């Protein structure tokens, strides 16, 4: 079985020595080609090459950003049953997608599970989401997209990482608290949600679009605004009409409690199982997919993509 292992040397939680051990573990079972990423978007280029060259499996060794880039390389021409399967070994700070598909959070445990699945020929086909913007750009995402406050926090964390900060959960929490009180615009909502067949919902400060649940993790603690979101369904949306301290804390408290109902409240908007939706903004707003900041946008179309990729699990 031919496999390409795409390794992010900057992944948060794995040393060079540990990565070498993981590579050797896979090389014992596979005809393995190893490639390290050297710049943003490199995993997309490598995964596209693996698909073009007829590899059987692509293994993403890194965090959610590496997984997202790898998926976009595999699906550059759209979903197909002939594409390589995707295996994931989580080495980032959150590893939301890996945990959502049932992999252990540690790289060694995930490697054991992936190797067992490869030997047994097991895989699971999951749906993804796509986001179109700038009129032409389409990008797939595995677990979430967002506009507003959460994307602004991602932007600030990326800036801090570029300055040398370590991307652990405490950095995200500190950045979110500081930005909520002194960075984001909490007075002028800019976002309108449009879902076919429903009245438009305006006056939103932020919106999370989820392809699965949880939406993210703070360490081992799941943060779950849309607990009904599922890889086998459409997209779910959580939005806020107020960023006042009281309604924001009330919503956050519900997100941190294990439950089956979406967050409730008069300032909360929920949509479940949408095949397509559009977020429009009165002014450019921050935008992220799978925790990767993608600039400021005014018009984004999200679509559910059923049975998009085969996962080794």
C-alpha positions as CSV (number, residue, x, y, z in Angstrom):
1,X,0.0,0.0,0.0
2,X,1.5,3.3,-1.1
3,X,1.2,6.1,1.4
4,X,2.4,9.7,1.7
5,X,3.0,11.1,5.2
6,X,2.7,14.9,5.3
7,X,4.4,16.1,8.5
8,X,4.2,19.6,9.8
9,X,7.6,20.2,11.6
10,X,6.0,23.2,13.5
11,X,3.2,21.1,15.1
12,X,2.8,22.0,18.7
13,X,2.9,18.8,20.7
14,X,5.5,16.5,19.0
15,X,9.3,16.7,19.1
16,X,11.5,15.8,16.1
17,X,12.5,12.6,17.8
18,X,8.8,11.6,18.4
19,X,7.9,12.4,14.8
20,X,10.8,10.1,13.6
21,X,9.4,7.3,15.8
22,X,6.0,7.7,14.3
23,X,7.4,7.7,10.8
24,X,9.2,4.5,11.4
25,X,6.1,2.9,12.8
26,X,4.2,3.6,9.6
27,X,7.2,2.6,7.4
28,X,7.0,-1.0,8.7
29,X,3.6,-1.5,7.2
30,X,3.5,0.8,4.2
31,X,5.4,1.8,1.1
32,X,5.9,5.2,2.6
33,X,7.0,8.6,1.2
34,X,7.6,11.3,3.8
35,X,7.3,15.0,3.1
36,X,7.7,17.9,5.5
37,X,5.7,21.1,5.0
38,X,7.8,24.2,4.6
39,X,5.3,27.0,4.1
40,X,1.6,27.8,4.4
41,X,-0.4,25.9,1.8
42,X,2.4,23.3,1.3
43,X,0.3,20.4,2.7
44,X,-2.3,21.2,0.0
45,X,0.3,21.0,-2.7
46,X,1.7,17.7,-1.4
47,X,-1.8,16.1,-1.0
48,X,-2.7,17.1,-4.5
49,X,0.4,15.5,-5.8
50,X,-0.4,12.3,-3.9
51,X,-3.9,12.2,-5.4
52,X,-2.5,12.8,-8.9
53,X,0.1,10.1,-8.4
54,X,-2.4,7.5,-7.3
55,X,-1.3,7.0,-3.7
56,X,-3.6,4.8,-1.6
57,X,-3.4,6.8,1.7
58,X,-2.3,10.3,2.8
59,X,-1.4,10.6,6.4
60,X,-1.6,14.1,7.9
61,X,0.8,14.4,10.9
62,X,0.1,17.8,12.5
63,X,-2.7,19.9,13.8
64,X,-6.1,20.9,12.4
65,X,-4.4,23.4,10.0
66,X,-2.4,20.5,8.5
67,X,-5.5,18.4,8.2
68,X,-7.4,21.2,6.5
69,X,-4.7,21.8,4.0
70,X,-4.4,18.1,3.2
71,X,-8.1,17.8,2.7
72,X,-8.1,20.7,0.3
73,X,-5.3,19.2,-1.7
74,X,-7.1,15.8,-1.9
75,X,-10.4,17.5,-3.0
76,X,-9.0,20.1,-5.4
77,X,-11.2,18.5,-8.2
78,X,-14.0,17.5,-5.8
79,X,-14.9,14.3,-4.0
80,X,-14.3,11.0,-5.7
81,X,-14.2,7.4,-4.5
82,X,-10.9,7.0,-6.3
83,X,-9.1,9.5,-4.1
84,X,-6.6,8.4,-1.5
85,X,-8.0,7.8,2.0
86,X,-7.0,10.2,4.7
87,X,-5.4,9.2,8.0
88,X,-4.8,11.7,10.8
89,X,-2.1,11.7,13.5
90,X,-2.9,14.6,15.8
91,X,0.0,16.8,16.9
92,X,-1.5,20.2,17.3
93,X,-2.9,22.3,20.1
94,X,-6.6,21.4,19.7
95,X,-6.9,18.4,17.2
96,X,-10.7,18.9,16.9
97,X,-11.2,16.9,13.8
98,X,-9.1,13.9,15.0
99,X,-11.1,13.8,18.2
100,X,-14.4,14.2,16.4
101,X,-13.7,11.1,14.3
102,X,-12.8,9.1,17.4
103,X,-9.1,9.1,17.4
104,X,-7.1,9.3,20.7
105,X,-5.7,12.8,21.4
106,X,-2.1,11.7,21.7
107,X,0.0,10.9,18.6
108,X,1.2,7.4,19.7
109,X,-2.3,6.3,20.5
110,X,-3.7,7.6,17.3
111,X,-0.8,5.9,15.3
112,X,-1.8,2.5,16.9
113,X,-5.5,3.0,15.9
114,X,-4.6,4.1,12.4
115,X,-2.2,1.2,11.8
116,X,-4.8,-1.3,13.1
117,X,-7.4,0.2,10.7
118,X,-4.9,0.1,7.8
119,X,-4.2,-3.6,8.4
120,X,-7.9,-4.3,8.7
121,X,-8.9,-2.2,5.7
122,X,-11.2,-0.1,7.8
123,X,-12.4,3.4,6.8
124,X,-15.3,5.8,7.4
125,X,-16.7,8.2,4.8
126,X,-17.6,11.6,6.3
127,X,-19.2,14.8,5.0
128,X,-17.4,18.1,5.0
129,X,-18.3,21.7,4.5
130,X,-17.2,24.2,1.9
131,X,-17.0,27.9,1.9
132,X,-17.0,30.1,-1.2
133,X,-15.8,33.7,-1.1
134,X,-14.3,36.4,-3.3
135,X,-16.7,35.2,-6.0
136,X,-14.4,32.3,-7.0
137,X,-12.5,30.8,-4.0
138,X,-13.9,27.6,-2.6
139,X,-12.3,26.0,0.4
140,X,-13.3,22.9,2.3
141,X,-13.4,22.7,6.1
142,X,-13.6,19.7,8.4
143,X,-15.3,20.9,11.5
144,X,-16.1,24.7,11.7
145,X,-16.0,28.1,10.1
146,X,-16.7,31.4,11.8
147,X,-17.0,35.1,11.3
148,X,-16.7,37.8,14.0
149,X,-15.2,37.4,17.4
150,X,-13.9,33.8,17.2
151,X,-12.1,34.6,13.9
152,X,-10.7,37.8,15.4
153,X,-9.3,35.7,18.3
154,X,-7.7,33.2,15.8
155,X,-6.1,36.2,14.0
156,X,-4.7,37.5,17.3
157,X,-3.4,34.1,18.3
158,X,-1.7,33.6,14.9
159,X,0.0,37.0,15.4
160,X,1.2,36.0,18.8
161,X,2.5,32.7,17.5
162,X,4.4,34.6,14.8
163,X,6.0,36.5,17.7
164,X,7.1,33.3,19.4
165,X,4.2,32.5,21.7
166,X,3.3,28.8,22.2
167,X,-0.2,28.0,21.0
168,X,-1.6,26.2,24.1
169,X,-5.2,26.5,25.3
170,X,-4.3,29.2,27.8
171,X,-3.1,31.5,25.0
172,X,-6.5,31.2,23.3
173,X,-8.4,31.8,26.5
174,X,-6.2,34.9,27.5
175,X,-6.5,36.3,24.0
176,X,-10.3,35.7,23.8
177,X,-10.9,37.5,27.2
178,X,-8.6,40.4,26.3
179,X,-10.1,40.8,22.8
180,X,-13.7,40.6,24.1
181,X,-13.2,43.5,26.4
182,X,-10.8,45.7,24.4
183,X,-10.7,44.6,20.8
184,X,-13.9,43.5,19.2
185,X,-16.8,45.8,18.2
186,X,-19.6,45.0,20.7
187,X,-21.9,47.8,19.6
188,X,-22.5,47.5,15.9
189,X,-23.6,44.1,14.6
190,X,-22.6,43.5,11.0
191,X,-23.7,40.0,10.0
192,X,-26.8,38.7,8.3
193,X,-27.6,35.0,7.9
194,X,-29.5,33.8,4.9
195,X,-30.8,30.2,4.6
196,X,-33.0,29.2,1.6
197,X,-36.6,28.9,2.6
198,X,-36.2,31.0,5.8
199,X,-36.4,34.7,6.6
200,X,-33.0,36.4,6.7
201,X,-31.6,36.9,10.2
202,X,-29.8,40.2,10.6
203,X,-28.1,41.9,13.6
204,X,-25.6,39.2,14.3
205,X,-22.2,39.9,16.0
206,X,-20.8,36.5,15.2
207,X,-21.7,33.2,13.7
208,X,-20.1,29.7,14.0
209,X,-20.8,27.2,11.2
210,X,-20.3,23.6,12.5
211,X,-19.9,20.4,10.5
212,X,-19.6,18.3,13.7
213,X,-19.5,18.7,17.4
214,X,-17.8,19.8,19.6
215,X,-16.9,23.1,17.9
216,X,-13.6,23.2,19.6
217,X,-11.7,22.2,22.8
218,X,-10.1,24.1,25.7
219,X,-7.6,21.5,26.7
220,X,-9.7,18.4,27.3
221,X,-12.9,20.4,27.8
222,X,-15.3,20.4,24.8
223,X,-16.9,23.7,23.7
224,X,-20.2,22.8,22.1
225,X,-22.6,25.5,20.8
226,X,-24.2,23.1,18.2
227,X,-24.3,19.6,19.8
228,X,-26.6,18.2,17.0
229,X,-24.0,18.9,14.3
230,X,-22.9,15.7,12.6
231,X,-20.6,14.6,9.8
232,X,-23.5,12.8,8.2
233,X,-25.9,15.8,8.2
234,X,-25.9,19.3,6.9
235,X,-24.3,22.4,8.6
236,X,-25.4,23.9,11.9
237,X,-25.1,27.5,12.8
238,X,-24.8,29.3,16.2
239,X,-25.1,33.1,16.2
240,X,-25.2,35.9,18.8
241,X,-27.3,39.1,18.6
242,X,-25.6,40.6,21.6
243,X,-22.1,40.6,23.0
244,X,-23.1,42.0,26.3
245,X,-21.3,40.4,29.2
246,X,-24.4,38.7,30.7
247,X,-25.7,37.0,27.5
248,X,-22.2,36.1,26.4
249,X,-21.4,34.4,29.7
250,X,-24.8,32.6,29.7
251,X,-24.2,31.2,26.3
252,X,-20.6,30.2,27.1
253,X,-21.8,28.4,30.2
254,X,-24.2,26.3,28.2
255,X,-21.5,25.5,25.6
256,X,-19.3,24.0,28.4
257,X,-22.0,21.7,29.8
258,X,-22.5,18.3,28.2
259,X,-26.0,18.4,26.6
260,X,-28.0,17.4,23.5
261,X,-29.8,20.7,23.0
262,X,-28.2,23.8,21.3
263,X,-27.5,26.9,23.3
264,X,-30.7,28.7,24.2
265,X,-31.5,32.4,24.9
266,X,-33.2,35.4,23.4
267,X,-29.9,36.7,22.0
268,X,-29.0,33.3,20.4
269,X,-29.7,32.0,16.9
270,X,-29.6,28.3,16.0
271,X,-29.9,26.6,12.6
272,X,-29.7,22.8,12.2
273,X,-28.9,20.6,9.2
274,X,-28.7,23.3,6.5
275,X,-27.6,22.2,3.0
276,X,-26.5,25.8,2.2
277,X,-26.3,29.2,3.9
278,X,-24.9,32.6,3.3
279,X,-23.3,35.0,5.7
280,X,-23.3,38.7,4.6
281,X,-21.7,41.6,6.4
282,X,-22.2,45.3,6.2
283,X,-18.5,45.8,6.5
284,X,-15.5,43.4,6.2
285,X,-15.5,41.0,9.1
286,X,-12.8,38.5,10.3
287,X,-13.2,34.9,8.9
288,X,-11.7,31.6,9.8
289,X,-12.0,28.0,8.8
290,X,-10.8,25.1,11.0
291,X,-8.9,27.6,13.1
292,X,-7.1,29.2,10.2
293,X,-7.5,32.9,9.7
294,X,-8.5,33.8,6.1
295,X,-8.8,37.6,6.2
296,X,-11.8,39.9,6.3
297,X,-14.9,39.1,4.1
298,X,-18.3,40.5,3.4
299,X,-20.0,37.6,1.6
300,X,-19.4,33.9,2.3
301,X,-21.5,30.9,1.0
302,X,-21.3,27.7,3.0
303,X,-22.4,24.4,1.6
304,X,-22.6,20.9,3.1
305,X,-20.6,18.3,1.0
306,X,-21.9,14.8,1.8
307,X,-19.6,11.8,1.7
308,X,-16.6,13.9,0.8
309,X,-13.6,12.0,2.1
310,X,-12.6,8.5,3.4
311,X,-11.1,8.5,6.9
312,X,-8.9,5.6,8.1
313,X,-10.3,4.8,11.5
